[in-house]
């Protein structure tokens, strides 16, 4: 009887760090494969030439000047939320509450626009909006951070639950402020007076959020890479015991970092309500608080890399929506295509971190 254990044909082996160009190459292959699969699926369901499918993807993002501006505006919003979550993730605090922190910042902005429009000058209303939205987002993130720092509660659950609370608060005040009564929604706030509407940058209604995203990207890169706070975040993320040993106050770092994350999310809420939509709804963040989690992880917490990850996801998402519209398919089909694209993008990370090694090659390396 042969008791020798049979070795599997292939082993999954963790790679050493790949050169940047190989990582980029793997991701590029994943994108090409995703586009091919999307084209094949669309062709099977509609009988359309795959070339037309690819043209629709490009047209969805850059088919006109307006579409191009909206694409870059959406990239800016997703990038800002991703940047907001990154400091927390880097210290291994799993902040899943970006959606709620954006909502609560937007709610604070809407409250200022509605309640202060006839009581304060327009410029002062905008100042109040900036201060309250950033403070509201910081406070919303500080709550789970405080409980984590003091009693080691599960931050994933607490930040997730804060999303639901923020959503219900927005739903409540939507009924309180609904216009007209009985409509169940808030119309365009201060449409006649434009009080609380953020000023346009260089005459463009799309440019403000893009400029803010550029500034926050540069700030976050410098903050995480070169500041004392960034160093403390890295040490806490590597080992809390080590951080305590070298004299870092871990509880303080957790609360301070989460307040920063929430503040940036609150700023996004301000941009969405005061600069883009001029209203508040429970879906104003559009699920990007959760998409941003993936952007941050895909980019290995590097703010500069997040620019490209955000571009890729928004480009694909808008392209999928255009396909759905052009070929008479419902929104669910757009979601299917987006899911296919994200599946390939996420899946390629496995091949960047690991490799399949044959049994013979593994045996040679052992010898």
C-alpha positions in Angstrom: 0.0 0.0 0.0 1.4 3.4 -1.0 1.1 5.9 1.8 2.9 8.6 0.0 0.7 11.7 -0.2 0.0 12.8 -3.7 1.0 16.4 -4.3 -1.4 18.7 -6.2 -0.5 19.6 -9.7 -0.3 23.4 -9.0 0.5 25.4 -5.9 -0.6 29.0 -5.1 2.5 30.9 -4.1 2.8 34.4 -2.9 4.8 36.6 -5.2 7.6 38.9 -4.3 6.7 42.6 -5.1 6.3 42.9 -8.8 7.9 45.8 -10.7 5.3 48.5 -11.4 5.2 47.9 -15.1 4.2 44.2 -14.6 1.4 45.2 -12.2 0.2 47.8 -14.8 0.4 45.1 -17.5 -1.7 42.6 -15.5 -4.3 45.3 -14.8 -4.4 46.3 -18.5 -5.0 42.7 -19.5 -7.8 42.5 -17.0 -9.4 45.6 -18.4 -9.1 44.3 -22.0 -10.7 41.0 -21.0 -13.5 42.8 -19.2 -14.3 44.8 -22.3 -14.3 41.7 -24.5 -16.6 39.8 -22.1 -18.9 42.9 -22.0 -18.9 43.1 -25.8 -19.7 39.4 -26.1 -22.5 39.5 -23.6 -24.0 42.6 -25.3 -23.6 41.0 -28.7 -25.4 37.8 -27.6 -28.3 39.7 -26.2 -28.7 42.4 -28.8 -26.9 41.0 -31.9 -24.8 44.2 -32.1 -21.3 44.5 -33.6 -18.8 44.5 -30.7 -17.1 47.6 -32.3 -20.3 49.5 -31.7 -20.3 48.3 -28.1 -16.8 49.7 -27.6 -17.8 53.0 -29.3 -20.7 53.3 -26.9 -18.5 52.8 -23.9 -16.2 55.7 -25.0 -19.2 57.8 -26.0 -20.8 57.3 -22.6 -17.8 58.9 -20.9 -16.5 61.3 -23.5 -19.2 61.6 -26.2 -19.7 65.3 -25.7 -18.2 68.2 -23.8 -21.0 67.9 -21.2 -20.5 64.2 -20.8 -16.7 64.7 -20.4 -17.2 67.3 -17.7 -19.7 65.0 -15.8 -17.2 62.1 -16.1 -14.4 64.1 -14.5 -16.8 65.5 -11.9 -17.8 62.0 -10.9 -14.2 60.9 -10.8 -13.5 63.8 -8.5 -16.3 62.8 -6.1 -15.3 59.1 -6.0 -11.6 60.1 -5.6 -12.4 62.4 -2.7 -14.3 59.7 -0.8 -11.5 57.2 -1.5 -9.0 59.6 -0.1 -11.1 60.2 2.9 -11.2 56.5 3.8 -7.5 55.9 3.1 -6.0 57.2 6.4 -8.3 55.0 8.4 -7.6 51.9 6.3 -3.9 52.5 6.5 -4.0 52.2 10.3 -6.3 49.1 9.8 -9.4 50.8 11.0 -12.1 49.5 8.7 -14.2 52.6 8.1 -17.2 51.4 6.0 -19.1 54.5 6.9 -18.1 56.8 4.1 -21.6 56.8 2.7 -23.2 58.0 5.9 -20.5 60.6 6.6 -21.1 62.1 3.1 -24.9 62.0 3.8 -24.6 63.7 7.1 -22.3 66.4 5.7 -24.8 67.0 2.9 -27.6 67.2 5.4 -25.8 69.8 7.4 -25.3 71.9 4.2 -29.0 71.5 3.2 -30.0 72.6 6.7 -27.9 75.8 6.4 -29.4 76.5 2.9 -33.0 76.1 4.1 -32.9 77.5 7.6 -30.4 80.5 7.1 -31.2 81.7 3.6 -33.4 84.5 4.8 -31.5 85.3 8.0 -27.9 85.7 6.9 -26.1 87.2 3.8 -25.4 84.7 1.0 -21.7 84.6 1.6 -22.1 83.9 5.3 -24.5 81.1 4.5 -21.8 79.5 2.4 -19.3 79.9 5.2 -21.7 78.2 7.6 -22.3 75.4 5.2 -18.5 74.7 4.9 -18.0 74.7 8.6 -21.0 72.7 9.6 -20.7 70.0 6.8 -17.0 69.4 7.6 -17.8 69.3 11.4 -20.8 67.0 10.9 -18.8 64.5 8.8 -15.9 64.6 11.4 -18.4 64.1 14.3 -20.1 61.2 12.5 -16.8 59.4 12.0 -15.5 60.3 15.5 -18.4 58.4 17.3 -17.3 54.9 16.2 -13.6 55.9 16.6 -14.3 56.9 20.2 -15.9 53.6 21.1 -13.2 51.7 19.3 -10.4 53.6 21.1 -12.1 53.3 24.5 -13.7 49.9 24.5 -12.3 48.1 21.3 -15.8 47.8 19.7 -16.0 46.4 16.2 -15.5 49.4 13.9 -16.8 47.7 10.8 -20.3 47.1 12.3 -20.4 50.5 14.0 -19.5 52.5 10.9 -21.9 50.5 8.8 -24.7 51.1 11.3 -24.0 54.8 11.2 -24.8 54.7 7.5 -28.3 53.5 8.2 -28.8 56.2 10.9 -27.6 58.9 8.5 -29.9 57.6 5.7 -32.9 57.7 8.1 -32.1 61.2 9.3 -32.0 62.4 5.7 -35.3 60.6 5.0 -36.9 62.3 8.1 -35.8 65.8 7.1 -36.8 65.2 3.5 -40.4 64.9 4.8 -39.9 67.9 7.1 -38.6 70.1 4.3 -40.5 68.6 1.4 -41.5 70.9 -1.4 -44.3 70.9 -2.4 -46.0 69.3 0.6 -46.9 65.7 0.0 -44.3 65.2 -2.7 -42.0 63.2 -0.4 -38.9 65.0 -1.8 -37.0 68.3 -1.6 -36.9 70.3 -4.8 -34.0 72.5 -5.8 -33.2 74.5 -2.7 -33.3 78.3 -3.1 -33.7 78.0 -6.8 -34.8 81.6 -7.2 -32.2 83.3 -4.9 -29.3 80.8 -5.3 -28.5 81.4 -1.6 -26.1 78.6 -0.5 -25.1 77.6 -4.0 -21.3 77.3 -4.1 -19.6 79.7 -6.5 -18.5 78.4 -9.9 -14.8 78.0 -10.5 -13.6 80.0 -13.6 -17.2 80.2 -14.8 -17.7 76.4 -15.0 -20.3 74.6 -12.8 -18.3 71.4 -13.0 -14.8 72.6 -12.2 -15.1 73.3 -8.4 -15.2 69.6 -7.3 -12.4 68.7 -9.7 -10.1 71.5 -8.2 -11.0 70.4 -4.7 -10.1 66.8 -5.5 -6.7 67.9 -6.9 -5.9 69.8 -3.7 -7.0 67.1 -1.4 -5.1 64.5 -3.4 -1.8 66.5 -3.0 -2.6 67.2 0.7 -3.3 63.5 1.5 -0.2 62.3 -0.3 2.0 64.7 1.6 0.1 64.1 4.9 0.5 60.3 4.7 4.0 60.1 3.3 5.9 63.0 5.0 4.0 64.2 8.1 4.4 63.0 11.6 0.7 62.1 11.7 1.2 60.0 8.6 4.1 58.2 10.2 2.0 57.5 13.3 -0.8 56.1 11.2 1.6 53.7 9.5 3.0 52.5 12.8 -0.4 52.0 14.3 -1.4 50.0 11.2 1.6 47.8 11.4 1.3 47.0 15.2 -0.5 48.8 18.0 1.8 47.3 20.5 4.8 48.7 18.7 3.2 52.0 18.5 2.6 52.0 22.2 6.1 50.9 22.9 7.6 53.9 20.9 5.3 56.3 22.8 2.5 56.8 20.3 -0.9 57.4 21.9 -2.9 54.9 19.8 -6.3 56.0 21.0 -5.6 59.6 20.1 -4.3 58.6 16.6 -7.5 56.5 16.0 -9.9 59.4 16.9 -7.8 62.1 15.1 -7.5 60.0 11.9 -11.2 59.1 11.8 -12.2 62.7 12.4 -10.0 63.6 9.4 -11.7 60.9 7.3 -15.1 62.1 8.3 -14.2 65.7 7.6 -13.3 65.0 4.0 -16.5 63.0 3.6 -18.4 65.9 5.0 -16.7 68.1 2.4 -17.9 65.8 -0.3 -21.5 66.2 1.1 -21.0 69.9 0.8 -20.0 69.7 -2.8 -22.8 67.4 -3.7 -25.5 69.5 -2.1 -24.2 73.0 -2.5 -22.2 72.7 -5.7 -23.7 69.9 -7.9 -27.3 68.9 -7.0 -28.5 71.8 -4.9 -30.8 69.4 -3.0 -30.5 66.5 -0.6 -31.8 62.9 -1.0 -31.0 59.6 0.6 -29.3 58.4 -2.6 -27.2 61.5 -3.3 -24.0 59.7 -2.6 -25.0 57.0 -5.1 -23.3 54.1 -3.3 -19.9 55.7 -3.9 -19.0 55.4 -0.2 -18.8 51.6 -0.8 -17.2 51.8 -4.2 -14.5 54.0 -2.6 -13.5 51.1 -0.3 -12.5 49.1 -3.4 -10.7 52.1 -5.0 -8.6 52.6 -1.9 -7.7 48.9 -1.6 -7.0 48.5 -5.3 -4.6 51.5 -5.1 -2.7 50.1 -2.1 -3.6 53.2 -0.2 -1.6 55.4 -2.5 -3.4 58.7 -3.2 -1.8 59.2 -6.6 -2.7 55.7 -7.8 -6.3 56.3 -6.7 -6.6 58.9 -9.4 -6.2 56.2 -12.1 -8.4 53.7 -10.2 -11.2 56.2 -9.9 -10.9 57.1 -13.5 -11.1 53.5 -14.6 -14.2 52.7 -12.5 -16.2 55.8 -13.5 -15.2 55.4 -17.2 -16.4 51.8 -17.2 -19.6 52.7 -15.2 -20.6 55.5 -17.5 -19.8 53.3 -20.6 -22.0 50.5 -19.2 -24.9 53.0 -18.7 -24.5 54.2 -22.3 -24.6 50.7 -23.7 -27.8 50.1 -21.7 -29.4 53.2 -23.1 -28.3 52.9 -26.7 -29.4 49.3 -27.1 -32.8 49.7 -25.3 -31.9 47.6 -22.3 -32.9 48.4 -18.7 -30.6 49.7 -16.0 -30.2 46.2 -14.6 -28.2 45.4 -17.7 -25.9 48.3 -17.0 -25.4 46.9 -13.5 -24.5 43.5 -14.9 -21.8 45.0 -17.2 -20.5 47.1 -14.3 -20.3 43.9 -12.2 -18.4 42.1 -14.9 -15.9 44.9 -15.2 -15.4 45.1 -11.4 -15.0 41.3 -11.2 -12.1 41.4 -13.6 -10.5 44.5 -11.9 -10.7 42.9 -8.5 -9.7 39.4 -9.8 -6.5 40.7 -11.4 -5.2 41.7 -7.9 -5.0 37.9 -7.1 -2.5 37.5 -10.0 -0.5 40.5 -8.8 -0.2 39.1 -5.3 0.1 35.4 -6.1 1.2 33.0 -8.9 0.3 29.5 -9.9 3.4 27.2 -9.6 3.5 23.7 -11.1 4.5 20.7 -9.0 7.7 20.1 -10.9 8.9 23.7 -10.6 8.1 23.8 -6.8 10.1 20.5 -6.4 13.1 22.0 -8.2 13.0 25.1 -6.0 13.0 23.0 -2.8 16.0 21.0 -4.1 
